[in-house]
Amino acid sequence: MLVIGKNPVSELLISDPGFISKIVLLKKIKPDDKLKDIVKLAKDHRINTMFLGYSDFKKFFSSKNKEEGISQGVIAFVKDYEYKPLREMVEDCRKVKNPLVLILDNITDPHNLGAIARSAVCLGADGIVIPRHNSAEVNHTVMKTSSGAVSYISIARETNLSNSLEYLKNNGYWIFGTEINAQKTIFEIDLLAPSAIIIGSEGKGIRKVLLEKCDHLVRIPMAGKISSLNASVSASVFLYEAFRQKNL
C-alpha cells in the first residue's frame, strides 16, 4: 500500500515507523522544512529513501486522479493496514472511562472514511468499526485524507455489523443511531457511558436491520433548508457533542 503526502507520511514516521518499508521523494531544488524533517526521521529509523525526478516520480500516481498530491513530493511504501478485531478493541476500551466507538454503515467514499477518522482522533473516539463489504477500506486515499489519523485509532473490519452491535450491547454499550425523523436530538441524550454511534450513508441512511438494534434514535437539529449533512460532517457533530459532555 502507498501513503501519499507530507502530513500522512510524517505522522506515520512518528507513530509507527516499522510500518514503512521505503520512502520515495521528488527531487526539489528547495525542499521545504517538512520534507527535510521526513528525510531526517527516515534516516533516524534506517528507512531506505530514494529521490526521483518528476517523470519517474509521477509514474506512481494515477493520471486520472488529480487529488493524489504529486506536488507534495513524498510517497511511503507500507504494509497493508492491519485491522483490529472487534473483541480486541472492546478489551482495549475497558481501560477507558466511557469509551466511544463509531459504526460506519456503507460509507463507501474513502474521502469520507478519512475525514471521519481524522475527526474521531481529534475528538477522542476510541475505535471505528466498518463492514467487510460495501465499505471503503483503509488505503492511501484514506491515509492522506485523514492526515495520518488512522495511525492513531483502531479500526475493526467485521463481516456482520448486526452481530457486532449485539456484541457491543452484551459488553455494556448503548447503541445510538442517527435518524432524520427521530424525536430526540443529540443534545438530549447522555453520552457519559460506553456508547456506539452508527453513521449511515448519505443516500440511504442506516439500514433497517441496524436501526432495529439501536437503543436510541436521535437527530441533529438543523435550520431546515437542507435536510441532511454529509456523513463525515454528521459524525463530527455527534463526536463533538460527546466530547463536550465528557469535558464539561
Buried (B, 14 or more C-beta within 10 A) or exposed (E): BBBBBBBBBBBBBEEBBEBBEEBBBBEEEEBEEBBEBBBEBBEEEEBEBEBBEEEEBBEBBEEEEEEBBBEBBBBBBBEEBEBBEBEEBBEBBEEEEBBBBBBBBBBBBBBBBBBBBBBBBBBBBBBBBBBEEEBBBBBBBBBBBBBBBBBBBBBBBBEEBBEBBEBBBEBEBBBBBBBEEBEEEBEEBEBEEBBBBBBBBBEEBBBEEBBEBBBBBBBBEEEEEEEBBEBBBBBBBBBBBBBEBBEE
